[in-house]
């Protein structure tokens, strides 16, 4: 009977060690869950960015208005016979 108690106690201690300290422990589980949550947020942000970029690509491929807008804002171009006024403070 005494040996059975010792065997069961050692088995219990081994299982407790694995639960709290060993591989696959509760602390590792919490760390992995945190990383998964961070990765999901990052993935969602990148999905939204990709969607905006794909909308922009379609607009550039289909119409001249988007091309003209990019030329004006990013390259500082103006149309022929158009006057440009720069206002400074």
Secondary structure, 3 states (H helix, E strand, C coil): CHHHHHHHHHHHHHHHHHHHCCCCCHHHHHHHHHHHHHHHHHHHHHHHHHHHHHHHHHHHHHCHHHHHHHHHHHHCCCCCCCCCCCCCC
